[in-house]
Amino acid sequence: MPTGAKSLEVNIFGRSYKVACEDSEREALLQAVAYLDAKMNDVRKAGKVSGTERIAVMVALNMAHELLATKLGAGLDVGQAKRRIAAIESKLDAALASQEKLF
């Protein structure tokens, strides 16, 4: 267990788990637990998947997809976005510089 970590008991999908957690990460862990539990319950309620293991795998796949879509910017070209931001900043700087001449 990491230094300063405490054992925290959490409940996911009706099962208890003990997890090592730093005090500073406690709230984030509890939010993650609530998110995971809700997602697993949503899959169970949909009725298309049965069995805890299968539900966990489906939720893990969905969460991995969400994470990758976020990391990849859902098709956003980061370089292009940075270039557009730089161009906008340049235009703003030019507009503000011309305004300064008025005063």
Distance bins in CASP14 RR format, pairs under 12 A and 6 or more apart:
PFRMAT RR
TARGET T0000
AUTHOR 0000-0000-0000
RMODE 2
METHOD distances of the structure
MODEL  1
1 7 1 0 0 1 0 0 0 0 0 0 0
1 8 0 0 0 0 0 1 0 0 0 0 0
1 18 0 0 0 0 0 1 0 0 0 0 0
1 19 0 0 0 0 0 1 0 0 0 0 0
1 20 1 0 1 0 0 0 0 0 0 0 0
1 21 0 0 0 0 1 0 0 0 0 0 0
1 22 0 0 0 0 1 0 0 0 0 0 0
2 19 0 0 0 0 0 1 0 0 0 0 0
2 20 1 0 0 1 0 0 0 0 0 0 0
2 21 0 0 0 0 1 0 0 0 0 0 0
2 22 1 0 0 1 0 0 0 0 0 0 0
2 23 0 0 0 0 0 1 0 0 0 0 0
2 24 0 0 0 0 0 1 0 0 0 0 0
2 25 0 0 0 0 1 0 0 0 0 0 0
3 20 0 0 0 0 0 1 0 0 0 0 0
3 22 0 0 0 0 1 0 0 0 0 0 0
3 23 0 0 0 0 0 1 0 0 0 0 0
3 24 0 0 0 0 0 1 0 0 0 0 0
4 20 0 0 0 0 1 0 0 0 0 0 0
4 21 0 0 0 0 1 0 0 0 0 0 0
4 22 1 0 0 1 0 0 0 0 0 0 0
4 23 1 0 0 1 0 0 0 0 0 0 0
4 24 0 0 0 0 1 0 0 0 0 0 0
4 25 0 0 0 0 0 1 0 0 0 0 0
4 26 0 0 0 0 0 1 0 0 0 0 0
5 18 0 0 0 0 0 1 0 0 0 0 0
5 19 0 0 0 0 1 0 0 0 0 0 0
5 20 1 0 1 0 0 0 0 0 0 0 0
5 21 1 0 1 0 0 0 0 0 0 0 0
5 22 1 0 1 0 0 0 0 0 0 0 0
5 23 0 0 0 0 1 0 0 0 0 0 0
5 24 0 0 0 0 0 1 0 0 0 0 0
5 25 0 0 0 0 1 0 0 0 0 0 0
5 26 0 0 0 0 0 1 0 0 0 0 0
5 29 0 0 0 0 0 1 0 0 0 0 0
6 18 0 0 0 0 0 1 0 0 0 0 0
6 19 0 0 0 0 1 0 0 0 0 0 0
6 20 1 0 0 1 0 0 0 0 0 0 0
6 21 1 0 0 1 0 0 0 0 0 0 0
6 22 1 0 0 1 0 0 0 0 0 0 0
6 23 1 0 0 1 0 0 0 0 0 0 0
6 24 0 0 0 0 0 1 0 0 0 0 0
6 25 0 0 0 0 0 1 0 0 0 0 0
6 26 0 0 0 0 1 0 0 0 0 0 0
6 29 0 0 0 0 0 1 0 0 0 0 0
7 16 0 0 0 0 0 1 0 0 0 0 0
7 17 0 0 0 0 0 1 0 0 0 0 0
7 18 1 0 1 0 0 0 0 0 0 0 0
7 19 1 0 0 1 0 0 0 0 0 0 0
7 20 1 0 0 1 0 0 0 0 0 0 0
7 21 1 0 0 1 0 0 0 0 0 0 0
7 22 0 0 0 0 0 1 0 0 0 0 0
7 23 0 0 0 0 0 1 0 0 0 0 0
7 26 0 0 0 0 0 1 0 0 0 0 0
7 29 0 0 0 0 0 1 0 0 0 0 0
8 16 0 0 0 0 0 1 0 0 0 0 0
8 17 0 0 0 0 1 0 0 0 0 0 0
8 18 1 0 0 1 0 0 0 0 0 0 0
8 19 1 0 1 0 0 0 0 0 0 0 0
8 20 1 0 0 1 0 0 0 0 0 0 0
8 21 1 0 1 0 0 0 0 0 0 0 0
8 22 0 0 0 0 1 0 0 0 0 0 0
8 23 0 0 0 0 1 0 0 0 0 0 0
8 25 0 0 0 0 1 0 0 0 0 0 0
8 26 1 0 0 1 0 0 0 0 0 0 0
8 27 0 0 0 0 0 1 0 0 0 0 0
8 28 0 0 0 0 0 1 0 0 0 0 0
8 29 1 0 0 1 0 0 0 0 0 0 0
8 30 0 0 0 0 1 0 0 0 0 0 0
8 32 0 0 0 0 0 1 0 0 0 0 0
8 33 0 0 0 0 1 0 0 0 0 0 0
9 15 0 0 0 0 0 1 0 0 0 0 0
9 16 1 0 1 0 0 0 0 0 0 0 0
9 17 1 0 0 1 0 0 0 0 0 0 0
9 18 1 0 1 0 0 0 0 0 0 0 0
9 19 1 0 0 1 0 0 0 0 0 0 0
9 20 0 0 0 0 0 1 0 0 0 0 0
9 21 0 0 0 0 0 1 0 0 0 0 0
9 29 0 0 0 0 0 1 0 0 0 0 0
9 30 0 0 0 0 0 1 0 0 0 0 0
9 33 0 0 0 0 0 1 0 0 0 0 0
10 16 1 0 0 1 0 0 0 0 0 0 0
10 17 1 0 1 0 0 0 0 0 0 0 0
10 18 1 0 0 1 0 0 0 0 0 0 0
10 19 1 0 1 0 0 0 0 0 0 0 0
10 20 0 0 0 0 0 1 0 0 0 0 0
10 21 0 0 0 0 1 0 0 0 0 0 0
10 26 0 0 0 0 0 1 0 0 0 0 0
10 29 1 0 0 1 0 0 0 0 0 0 0
10 30 1 0 0 1 0 0 0 0 0 0 0
10 31 0 0 0 0 0 1 0 0 0 0 0
10 32 0 0 0 0 1 0 0 0 0 0 0
10 33 1 0 1 0 0 0 0 0 0 0 0
10 34 0 0 0 0 1 0 0 0 0 0 0
10 35 0 0 0 0 0 1 0 0 0 0 0
10 36 0 0 0 0 1 0 0 0 0 0 0
10 37 0 0 0 0 1 0 0 0 0 0 0
11 17 1 0 0 1 0 0 0 0 0 0 0
11 18 0 0 0 0 0 1 0 0 0 0 0
11 19 0 0 0 0 0 1 0 0 0 0 0
11 30 0 0 0 0 0 1 0 0 0 0 0
11 33 1 0 0 1 0 0 0 0 0 0 0
11 34 0 0 0 0 1 0 0 0 0 0 0
11 36 0 0 0 0 0 1 0 0 0 0 0
11 37 1 0 0 1 0 0 0 0 0 0 0
11 40 0 0 0 0 0 1 0 0 0 0 0
11 41 0 0 0 0 0 1 0 0 0 0 0
12 18 0 0 0 0 0 1 0 0 0 0 0
12 19 0 0 0 0 1 0 0 0 0 0 0
12 29 0 0 0 0 0 1 0 0 0 0 0
12 30 0 0 0 0 0 1 0 0 0 0 0
12 32 0 0 0 0 1 0 0 0 0 0 0
12 33 1 0 1 0 0 0 0 0 0 0 0
12 34 0 0 0 0 1 0 0 0 0 0 0
12 35 0 0 0 0 0 1 0 0 0 0 0
12 36 1 0 1 0 0 0 0 0 0 0 0
12 37 1 0 1 0 0 0 0 0 0 0 0
12 38 0 0 0 0 0 1 0 0 0 0 0
12 39 0 0 0 0 0 1 0 0 0 0 0
12 40 1 0 0 1 0 0 0 0 0 0 0
12 41 0 0 0 0 1 0 0 0 0 0 0
12 52 0 0 0 0 1 0 0 0 0 0 0
12 55 0 0 0 0 0 1 0 0 0 0 0
12 56 0 0 0 0 1 0 0 0 0 0 0
12 59 0 0 0 0 0 1 0 0 0 0 0
13 33 0 0 0 0 0 1 0 0 0 0 0
13 34 0 0 0 0 0 1 0 0 0 0 0
13 36 0 0 0 0 1 0 0 0 0 0 0
13 37 1 0 1 0 0 0 0 0 0 0 0
13 38 0 0 0 0 1 0 0 0 0 0 0
13 39 0 0 0 0 1 0 0 0 0 0 0
13 40 1 0 1 0 0 0 0 0 0 0 0
13 41 1 0 0 1 0 0 0 0 0 0 0
13 42 0 0 0 0 0 1 0 0 0 0 0
13 43 0 0 0 0 1 0 0 0 0 0 0
13 44 1 0 0 1 0 0 0 0 0 0 0
13 51 0 0 0 0 1 0 0 0 0 0 0
13 52 1 0 0 1 0 0 0 0 0 0 0
13 53 0 0 0 0 0 1 0 0 0 0 0
13 54 0 0 0 0 0 1 0 0 0 0 0
13 55 1 0 0 1 0 0 0 0 0 0 0
13 56 1 0 0 1 0 0 0 0 0 0 0
13 59 0 0 0 0 1 0 0 0 0 0 0
14 33 0 0 0 0 0 1 0 0 0 0 0
14 36 0 0 0 0 0 1 0 0 0 0 0
14 37 0 0 0 0 1 0 0 0 0 0 0
14 40 0 0 0 0 1 0 0 0 0 0 0
14 41 0 0 0 0 1 0 0 0 0 0 0
14 44 0 0 0 0 0 1 0 0 0 0 0
14 52 0 0 0 0 1 0 0 0 0 0 0
14 55 0 0 0 0 0 1 0 0 0 0 0
15 33 0 0 0 0 0 1 0 0 0 0 0
15 36 0 0 0 0 0 1 0 0 0 0 0
15 37 0 0 0 0 1 0 0 0 0 0 0
15 40 0 0 0 0 0 1 0 0 0 0 0
15 52 1 0 0 1 0 0 0 0 0 0 0
15 53 0 0 0 0 0 1 0 0 0 0 0
15 55 0 0 0 0 0 1 0 0 0 0 0
15 56 0 0 0 0 0 1 0 0 0 0 0
16 33 0 0 0 0 0 1 0 0 0 0 0
16 37 0 0 0 0 0 1 0 0 0 0 0
17 29 0 0 0 0 0 1 0 0 0 0 0
17 32 0 0 0 0 0 1 0 0 0 0 0
17 33 0 0 0 0 1 0 0 0 0 0 0
17 36 0 0 0 0 0 1 0 0 0 0 0
17 37 0 0 0 0 0 1 0 0 0 0 0
18 29 0 0 0 0 0 1 0 0 0 0 0
19 25 0 0 0 0 1 0 0 0 0 0 0
19 26 0 0 0 0 1 0 0 0 0 0 0
19 28 0 0 0 0 0 1 0 0 0 0 0
19 29 1 0 0 1 0 0 0 0 0 0 0
19 30 0 0 0 0 0 1 0 0 0 0 0
19 32 0 0 0 0 1 0 0 0 0 0 0
19 33 0 0 0 0 1 0 0 0 0 0 0
19 36 0 0 0 0 0 1 0 0 0 0 0
20 26 0 0 0 0 0 1 0 0 0 0 0
20 29 0 0 0 0 1 0 0 0 0 0 0
21 27 0 0 0 0 1 0 0 0 0 0 0
21 28 0 0 0 0 1 0 0 0 0 0 0
21 29 1 0 1 0 0 0 0 0 0 0 0
21 30 0 0 0 0 1 0 0 0 0 0 0
21 32 0 0 0 0 0 1 0 0 0 0 0
21 33 0 0 0 0 0 1 0 0 0 0 0
22 28 0 0 0 0 1 0 0 0 0 0 0
22 29 0 0 0 0 1 0 0 0 0 0 0
23 29 0 0 0 0 0 1 0 0 0 0 0
25 31 0 0 0 0 0 1 0 0 0 0 0
25 32 0 0 0 0 1 0 0 0 0 0 0
25 33 0 0 0 0 0 1 0 0 0 0 0
26 32 0 0 0 0 0 1 0 0 0 0 0
26 33 0 0 0 0 0 1 0 0 0 0 0
27 33 0 0 0 0 0 1 0 0 0 0 0
27 34 0 0 0 0 0 1 0 0 0 0 0
28 34 0 0 0 0 0 1 0 0 0 0 0
28 35 0 0 0 0 0 1 0 0 0 0 0
29 35 0 0 0 0 0 1 0 0 0 0 0
29 36 0 0 0 0 0 1 0 0 0 0 0
30 36 0 0 0 0 0 1 0 0 0 0 0
30 37 0 0 0 0 0 1 0 0 0 0 0
31 37 0 0 0 0 0 1 0 0 0 0 0
31 38 0 0 0 0 0 1 0 0 0 0 0
32 38 0 0 0 0 0 1 0 0 0 0 0
32 39 0 0 0 0 0 1 0 0 0 0 0
32 63 0 0 0 0 1 0 0 0 0 0 0
33 39 0 0 0 0 0 1 0 0 0 0 0
33 40 0 0 0 0 0 1 0 0 0 0 0
34 40 0 0 0 0 0 1 0 0 0 0 0
34 41 0 0 0 0 0 1 0 0 0 0 0
35 41 0 0 0 0 0 1 0 0 0 0 0
35 42 0 0 0 0 0 1 0 0 0 0 0
35 59 0 0 0 0 1 0 0 0 0 0 0
35 62 0 0 0 0 0 1 0 0 0 0 0
35 63 0 0 0 0 1 0 0 0 0 0 0
35 66 0 0 0 0 0 1 0 0 0 0 0
36 42 0 0 0 0 0 1 0 0 0 0 0
36 43 0 0 0 0 0 1 0 0 0 0 0
36 55 0 0 0 0 0 1 0 0 0 0 0
36 56 0 0 0 0 1 0 0 0 0 0 0
36 59 1 0 0 1 0 0 0 0 0 0 0
36 60 0 0 0 0 1 0 0 0 0 0 0
36 62 0 0 0 0 0 1 0 0 0 0 0
36 63 1 0 0 1 0 0 0 0 0 0 0
37 43 0 0 0 0 0 1 0 0 0 0 0
37 44 0 0 0 0 0 1 0 0 0 0 0
37 55 0 0 0 0 0 1 0 0 0 0 0
37 56 0 0 0 0 0 1 0 0 0 0 0
37 59 0 0 0 0 1 0 0 0 0 0 0
38 44 0 0 0 0 0 1 0 0 0 0 0
38 45 0 0 0 0 0 1 0 0 0 0 0
38 59 0 0 0 0 1 0 0 0 0 0 0
38 63 0 0 0 0 0 1 0 0 0 0 0
39 45 0 0 0 0 0 1 0 0 0 0 0
39 46 0 0 0 0 0 1 0 0 0 0 0
39 49 0 0 0 0 0 1 0 0 0 0 0
39 55 0 0 0 0 1 0 0 0 0 0 0
39 56 0 0 0 0 1 0 0 0 0 0 0
39 57 0 0 0 0 0 1 0 0 0 0 0
39 58 0 0 0 0 1 0 0 0 0 0 0
39 59 1 0 1 0 0 0 0 0 0 0 0
39 60 0 0 0 0 1 0 0 0 0 0 0
39 61 0 0 0 0 0 1 0 0 0 0 0
39 62 1 0 0 1 0 0 0 0 0 0 0
39 63 1 0 0 1 0 0 0 0 0 0 0
39 66 0 0 0 0 1 0 0 0 0 0 0
40 46 0 0 0 0 0 1 0 0 0 0 0
40 49 0 0 0 0 1 0 0 0 0 0 0
40 51 0 0 0 0 0 1 0 0 0 0 0
40 52 0 0 0 0 1 0 0 0 0 0 0
40 53 0 0 0 0 0 1 0 0 0 0 0
40 54 0 0 0 0 0 1 0 0 0 0 0
40 55 1 0 1 0 0 0 0 0 0 0 0
40 56 1 0 0 1 0 0 0 0 0 0 0
40 57 0 0 0 0 0 1 0 0 0 0 0
40 58 0 0 0 0 1 0 0 0 0 0 0
40 59 1 0 1 0 0 0 0 0 0 0 0
40 60 0 0 0 0 1 0 0 0 0 0 0
40 62 0 0 0 0 0 1 0 0 0 0 0
40 63 0 0 0 0 0 1 0 0 0 0 0
41 47 0 0 0 0 0 1 0 0 0 0 0
41 49 0 0 0 0 0 1 0 0 0 0 0
41 52 0 0 0 0 0 1 0 0 0 0 0
41 55 0 0 0 0 1 0 0 0 0 0 0
41 56 0 0 0 0 0 1 0 0 0 0 0
41 59 0 0 0 0 1 0 0 0 0 0 0
42 48 0 0 0 0 0 1 0 0 0 0 0
42 49 0 0 0 0 0 1 0 0 0 0 0
42 55 0 0 0 0 1 0 0 0 0 0 0
42 58 0 0 0 0 0 1 0 0 0 0 0
42 59 0 0 0 0 1 0 0 0 0 0 0
42 62 0 0 0 0 1 0 0 0 0 0 0
42 63 0 0 0 0 0 1 0 0 0 0 0
43 49 1 0 1 0 0 0 0 0 0 0 0
43 50 0 0 0 0 1 0 0 0 0 0 0
43 51 0 0 0 0 1 0 0 0 0 0 0
43 52 0 0 0 0 0 1 0 0 0 0 0
43 53 0 0 0 0 0 1 0 0 0 0 0
43 54 0 0 0 0 1 0 0 0 0 0 0
43 55 1 0 1 0 0 0 0 0 0 0 0
43 56 0 0 0 0 1 0 0 0 0 0 0
43 57 0 0 0 0 1 0 0 0 0 0 0
43 58 1 0 1 0 0 0 0 0 0 0 0
43 59 1 0 1 0 0 0 0 0 0 0 0
43 60 0 0 0 0 0 1 0 0 0 0 0
43 61 0 0 0 0 0 1 0 0 0 0 0
43 62 0 0 0 0 1 0 0 0 0 0 0
43 63 0 0 0 0 0 1 0 0 0 0 0
44 50 1 0 0 1 0 0 0 0 0 0 0
44 51 0 0 0 0 1 0 0 0 0 0 0
44 52 0 0 0 0 1 0 0 0 0 0 0
44 54 0 0 0 0 0 1 0 0 0 0 0
44 55 1 0 1 0 0 0 0 0 0 0 0
44 56 0 0 0 0 0 1 0 0 0 0 0
44 58 0 0 0 0 1 0 0 0 0 0 0
44 59 0 0 0 0 1 0 0 0 0 0 0
45 55 0 0 0 0 0 1 0 0 0 0 0
46 55 0 0 0 0 1 0 0 0 0 0 0
46 58 0 0 0 0 1 0 0 0 0 0 0
46 59 0 0 0 0 0 1 0 0 0 0 0
46 62 0 0 0 0 0 1 0 0 0 0 0
47 54 0 0 0 0 0 1 0 0 0 0 0
47 55 0 0 0 0 1 0 0 0 0 0 0
47 58 0 0 0 0 0 1 0 0 0 0 0
48 54 0 0 0 0 1 0 0 0 0 0 0
48 55 0 0 0 0 1 0 0 0 0 0 0
48 58 0 0 0 0 1 0 0 0 0 0 0
49 55 1 0 1 0 0 0 0 0 0 0 0
49 56 0 0 0 0 1 0 0 0 0 0 0
49 57 0 0 0 0 1 0 0 0 0 0 0
49 58 1 0 1 0 0 0 0 0 0 0 0
49 59 0 0 0 0 1 0 0 0 0 0 0
49 61 0 0 0 0 0 1 0 0 0 0 0
49 62 0 0 0 0 0 1 0 0 0 0 0
50 58 0 0 0 0 0 1 0 0 0 0 0
51 57 0 0 0 0 1 0 0 0 0 0 0
51 58 0 0 0 0 1 0 0 0 0 0 0
51 59 0 0 0 0 0 1 0 0 0 0 0
52 58 0 0 0 0 0 1 0 0 0 0 0
52 59 0 0 0 0 0 1 0 0 0 0 0
53 59 0 0 0 0 0 1 0 0 0 0 0
53 60 0 0 0 0 0 1 0 0 0 0 0
54 60 0 0 0 0 0 1 0 0 0 0 0
54 61 0 0 0 0 0 1 0 0 0 0 0
55 61 0 0 0 0 0 1 0 0 0 0 0
55 62 0 0 0 0 0 1 0 0 0 0 0
56 62 0 0 0 0 0 1 0 0 0 0 0
56 63 0 0 0 0 0 1 0 0 0 0 0
57 63 0 0 0 0 0 1 0 0 0 0 0
57 64 0 0 0 0 0 1 0 0 0 0 0
58 64 0 0 0 0 0 1 0 0 0 0 0
58 65 0 0 0 0 0 1 0 0 0 0 0
59 65 0 0 0 0 0 1 0 0 0 0 0
59 66 0 0 0 0 0 1 0 0 0 0 0
60 66 0 0 0 0 0 1 0 0 0 0 0
60 67 0 0 0 0 0 1 0 0 0 0 0
61 67 0 0 0 0 0 1 0 0 0 0 0
61 68 0 0 0 0 0 1 0 0 0 0 0
62 68 0 0 0 0 0 1 0 0 0 0 0
62 69 0 0 0 0 0 1 0 0 0 0 0
63 69 0 0 0 0 0 1 0 0 0 0 0
63 70 0 0 0 0 0 1 0 0 0 0 0
64 70 0 0 0 0 0 1 0 0 0 0 0
64 71 0 0 0 0 0 1 0 0 0 0 0
65 71 0 0 0 0 0 1 0 0 0 0 0
65 72 0 0 0 0 0 1 0 0 0 0 0
65 74 0 0 0 0 0 1 0 0 0 0 0
66 72 0 0 0 0 0 1 0 0 0 0 0
66 73 0 0 0 0 0 1 0 0 0 0 0
66 74 0 0 0 0 0 1 0 0 0 0 0
67 73 0 0 0 0 0 1 0 0 0 0 0
67 74 0 0 0 0 0 1 0 0 0 0 0
68 74 0 0 0 0 1 0 0 0 0 0 0
68 75 0 0 0 0 0 1 0 0 0 0 0
69 75 0 0 0 0 1 0 0 0 0 0 0
69 76 0 0 0 0 0 1 0 0 0 0 0
70 76 0 0 0 0 0 1 0 0 0 0 0
71 78 0 0 0 0 0 1 0 0 0 0 0
72 78 0 0 0 0 1 0 0 0 0 0 0
73 79 0 0 0 0 0 1 0 0 0 0 0
73 80 0 0 0 0 0 1 0 0 0 0 0
73 81 0 0 0 0 1 0 0 0 0 0 0
75 81 0 0 0 0 0 1 0 0 0 0 0
76 82 0 0 0 0 0 1 0 0 0 0 0
76 84 0 0 0 0 0 1 0 0 0 0 0
77 83 0 0 0 0 1 0 0 0 0 0 0
77 84 0 0 0 0 1 0 0 0 0 0 0
78 84 0 0 0 0 0 1 0 0 0 0 0
78 85 0 0 0 0 0 1 0 0 0 0 0
79 85 0 0 0 0 1 0 0 0 0 0 0
79 86 0 0 0 0 1 0 0 0 0 0 0
80 86 0 0 0 0 0 1 0 0 0 0 0
80 87 0 0 0 0 0 1 0 0 0 0 0
81 87 0 0 0 0 0 1 0 0 0 0 0
81 88 0 0 0 0 0 1 0 0 0 0 0
82 88 0 0 0 0 0 1 0 0 0 0 0
82 89 0 0 0 0 0 1 0 0 0 0 0
83 89 0 0 0 0 0 1 0 0 0 0 0
83 90 0 0 0 0 0 1 0 0 0 0 0
84 90 0 0 0 0 0 1 0 0 0 0 0
84 91 0 0 0 0 0 1 0 0 0 0 0
85 91 0 0 0 0 0 1 0 0 0 0 0
85 92 0 0 0 0 0 1 0 0 0 0 0
86 92 0 0 0 0 0 1 0 0 0 0 0
86 93 0 0 0 0 0 1 0 0 0 0 0
87 93 0 0 0 0 0 1 0 0 0 0 0
87 94 0 0 0 0 0 1 0 0 0 0 0
88 94 0 0 0 0 0 1 0 0 0 0 0
88 95 0 0 0 0 0 1 0 0 0 0 0
89 95 0 0 0 0 0 1 0 0 0 0 0
89 96 0 0 0 0 0 1 0 0 0 0 0
90 96 0 0 0 0 0 1 0 0 0 0 0
90 97 0 0 0 0 0 1 0 0 0 0 0
91 97 0 0 0 0 0 1 0 0 0 0 0
91 98 0 0 0 0 0 1 0 0 0 0 0
92 98 0 0 0 0 0 1 0 0 0 0 0
92 99 0 0 0 0 0 1 0 0 0 0 0
93 99 0 0 0 0 0 1 0 0 0 0 0
93 100 0 0 0 0 0 1 0 0 0 0 0
94 100 0 0 0 0 0 1 0 0 0 0 0
94 101 0 0 0 0 0 1 0 0 0 0 0
95 101 0 0 0 0 0 1 0 0 0 0 0
95 102 0 0 0 0 0 1 0 0 0 0 0
96 102 0 0 0 0 0 1 0 0 0 0 0
96 103 0 0 0 0 0 1 0 0 0 0 0
97 103 0 0 0 0 0 1 0 0 0 0 0
END
